[in-house]
């Protein structure tokens, strides 16, 4: 299987606020053009940092501490509304957000690996590349799990904040 090429608007994480933003290439006179990314970095970043809709058997973080019998809020399963337009079973993003009330444990780390592999599966299938996923606890601040996706010599990190 030959690998499909990458071509997407370049996204990256702004170091200060830590938000994802669109990159602009300057062309002079204070103007710019949207930067094009021909690597797997942007698709991996979007896959790992976007919220996938929770499965019907997933427990939303706000429901983990709710009293018994409490009804889940209307939008507690999150996700992208456009998922209804995708092929059967396809979903966009990751379920890493479900770990926000998880404990800093091996079980949480393993769940994060599963969610990250699920998030990049469509990239692996479509582009015919291998993506290696790793998850490690950040040693400088408790409760931060760093998910690392490596493909074609590039590395993309996505932080997951837990309790």
Secondary structure, DSSP 8 states (H G I E B T S, - for coil): -------EE-EEE-TTT--EEE-EEEEETTEEEE-EE-SSHHHHHHHHHSB----TT---GGGSSS-TT----TTTT---GGGGGSSTT---SBSGGGGGG--SSHHHHHHHHHHHHHHHHHHHHHHT---EEEEEE-TTSTTEEEEEEEETTEEEEEEEE--
